[in-house]
């Protein structure tokens, strides 16, 4: 048998889904320390992706994902080092070299998730995946639930986290998280979040509220309209906006109300400016499901990725408006 060269060994090992290195977790050279001065930042390309390389004004270096987890602005293009943080150019969220969100200028209080974990990365999934499978490659795509289902069916992706998928013989569907839909309104004055439990709102009363909702292809919009039709309710749609953060901004500005899940509210930096009421009679439930193809064999790597995803879903910030 011919000796396997290092290059062929790496190629063979990647296909076999095994770690090609004698030590799976190690150090990777980025640049010399003297090449990045305090207060500077620039883009670097390594490990097949872009990174923002920066040094705080106090001299601490950092290497982070370039996209802000709020609305996806590119921190490397227009971002700025401010004190001990790298600041997003869009809404000026500030992140430490470790990825912790340290400042949100307009927030009345910091979102709970910022107290529990670093959020500047795409995000804990990449971190957990890299730690457990250092030699493997992961590609992440985002889209509407309807699009993700199509990508799974056509083989573009192996797994998807999908809201309220319809039963399909081509899909294996596993429910992971059930959340009630809530009416989200602007709080009077500058009320802090969750000062007291809010009474639920019967679905019949929803017709009296001007709503800001996503486009019709959005899973949450489809669920809301289905429940409203079954209850004989005519919805008053004032605006169609498919970005949840933008919907919350419009609600805070007084343009209408929204119907969202509790996790969508809890993750917002503006949660303290909102009043959240659960919808009842009937109670619409949004279900987050793991979806895969029922016709393609699941690889060992994908099988081992499922518990990583499940743990991340279990750690999602939730909001119970009735407690």
N, C-alpha and C positions, 0 to 999 in steps of 0.2 A: 504493500500500500504506500503510495507516495505521501511524503510529508506535506501537511497542510500549512500553507503560508499564513502569516498573520492576517492578510487581507481576506483570503478565502475563509479563514476561521471566523472572522467577524461576520461575513456574509452568511455562512452556514449557521452560525449561532443565532443570528437575527431571525432566520426562517424557523429555527427550532424553538424560538421563544425562550432562549436561555441567556444568561448574562455572559458576555464575551470577555469581561475583564477578570483578572485574578482577584481584585478587590472591587466590589460593585459600586461602592460609594467613595469618591475621591475628590480631589481638587482640580479645577480647570482654570488655566491662565486666561485672564481677561486683558490686563494691561499693567504697566509699571505704575507704582503708586504716584511717582512724581509727575505723571502725565495728566492727572486730573486734580485741579486746584480747588480749594474750598470755594463753594458757591457755583462751581461749573457743572454742566451736564452735557452729555452728547449721546448719540445713538451708537450702539455696537451690534454686530451680527455674529452670533455664535450659537452652537447647538441647534442650527437650522431655524433660528427665529431672531427677531429684533428684541433688543433690550435697551432700557434707559440706564446709562452709567452716570452716576453723579456723586458729588461729595458735599455734605452739608457745610454750612458756614463754620461749624465747630470742628470740621475735619473728618467726620465719619463717612466712609464710602458706602455706596448702595448700588445695587443692580436690580432693576425691577422690570416687570412686564410694562410695555409702553402704553397700554390702554387703561384709562380710568374705569373702575368698576361701576361708576355711577351711570354715565351715558356713553362711555366708550371713546371719549376724546383722547387724542394722541398726546401723551404727556411730553414726549420727546420733541414735539413740534409746537412750540409756543409755551411749554411748561417752564417753570422757574424754581430754582432753589430759594427757599425762604426760611431762614433760621435753620432748624434741624429737620426740615421736611422738603420734599419735592412737591411742587404745587401744580395741579391741573390747570390748563389755560382756560377751561370752559367755566366751571362754577367754583374754582379755587379751592377744591378739596386738597388738603395737605397730607402727605404720607411719609412716615418715617422710613429709614433704610430697611427696616424689617418688614415693611408692608402694612403697618398699623395706620389706620386713618386717625390723624391727630387733630384735624380742624375742618369744620364746615362753616364758613362765615355766617350764613343765614339761618343755621339750625338753632332752634330753641333748646334742643337737647340732642345729644349724639344718638344715632340708632343703636339699639342693643347689640347688633352683630359686631359693631366696631369695638365693643368692650370685650368680646369673646375671642376674636381671632383676627389675624391680618387679612385684609381683603384686597390688597393690590397684587393681583395675579389672576389668571383665568383658571381658576383661583385655587381653592383647596383641592380641586380635582387633579390639576397638574401636579401639585405638591405631593398628594398621596400616591398618585400613579408613579411619579418618578422615584419615590422612596421604595415602593414595593417592586417595581419593574424597571430598574435603571437602564436596561438594554433595549427596552421596547419603545415603540413610537406610538404616539397618540395624536389623532387629528380631531379637533372639536369644531362643529359647525352649529350655528344658531339659526332658528327660523320659526315660522308659525307651525303649530302642531300638525296642520294638514300637510304642510310641506315635508316635515320630518317623516310622517307616515309614508309619503310617496318615496322619499329617499331610501327608507328601509326596504320597501317593496322592490325597488329597482336595484338594490345592492350597493347604493352609494355609501350608506352607513350601516354599522352592525347593530347598534343599540340606540334607542332614543328615549328621552323623558318627555312624555306627551300628555297634555291635558285632555281628558274626556274623549279618548279615541272610540270610534265606533267598532263594534264587533266585526271581525273580518277573518275569513278562513286562511288568509295569507299571513296573519299576524299572531304572535304569542303575546298576550297582554297580561301584565301583573299589576294590580292596583297597589300603590305604595303609600299614598297620602290623600286623605279626604279633608277638604276644607269647606266650610260654609261661605257662601257669598255674602258680602256686607255692603250696606249703603255707606258711602264715605262722603262726608260733608265738611265744609269749612267751619272751624270752631269759632265761636264768638270771641272777639278780642284776641288775646295771645294765650289762650288756655293751654296748659301743659297736657300732654297725652295721658289718657287713662286716669284722670282725676277721680272718676267714679264710674261704675258700670252704667252703660247706656241701655235703655229698654229696646227690645227688638221692634222691627218694623214689619207689619203684615204686608205681604206682597201686593195686596189690593191697593195699598196706599202709595205704592211705587209710581203709579201713573201721575201723581201730583208733583213729581220732581223732574226738573229738566236734567237730562243725563249727558255725560261725556263718556263715550264708549269707544272701544276699538272697532276696526273695520269688520265687515260681515264674515270674513274668513277666519277671524280670531276665535279660538276655542271658547273663551269666556263670553264673547258676544253671542256665539251660537247657543251656549248653555242658557244664558239669560233670556234670549228671545224664545227658546223652546219652552222654558218654564213659564214665561209670561203668556205665551199662546195657550198653553194647557190650562192656565188659571183665568183665561179670558181677559187679560190685562193689555191695554194699549200703552206702549212705552212712548215717552216724550224724548226723542233723541235730538239734543241740541247741537252736539259736535261729535265728529268721528275722528279720533286720534289713536293710533296704534302703539304709541309709546307709553308704558305705564308711568314712568317718571314725569312725562309731559302731562299726562292726565292729572296727576296729583298736583303739579304746578298750576294747572288751570282751575282745579277745585279750590286751591288756596287763594287764587286770585278772584274767586267769586263767580266764575263763569258757569257753574252748575255743580251737579253731584256725580259721583262715580259709583259703579258696582265692581268691587274688587275682592280678592281673597285677603285673609288676615296677614299672610306672609308678605304680600305685595305692599301692605301698609307698614308692617313692622320693619321692613328693610329700608324704608324711605327716611331720608334725613329730615323730612318735614312732618313726621308723624305727630309731633307736638302741636301742630296747627290744625289737626283733623279731629272730627267726631266720627266714630265708627259704630254702626248699629247692625246687628245681625238681621237677615231677612228670614221670615217665618211664614207658615201657612200658605203655601208649602215652603220648606227650607231648601233652597237650591244648593247642591253640593258640587264642588269642583274636585275632580279626582285626578291626581298625578299618577301616571302609570309608566312602568318600564315596558317598552315595546321592542320586539325583535321579529325577525322573519321566521315563520313556521316551516319554511322549506329549505333553508340553508343550515348546514351544520355549524354549531357554535364552536369557535376555536377555544382551546384551553385558556388563552390569554383573556378573551372576552368573558369567559366563565369566572375568572379570578378578578376581573374588573367589577363585576356586579356587586359584590359586598362593599367595595370602595364607594360606589355610587349610592348604595342604600344607606351607608353611614352618613354621607353628606346630606342626603334628603332628610334623614332623621335629625340632623343638626340645624335644619332651616329655621330661621326666626319666625315664630308663629304669634298670632294675636287672637285672643279669645274675647270678643266684644261683650260676651254675656257674663264674664266673670271678673 
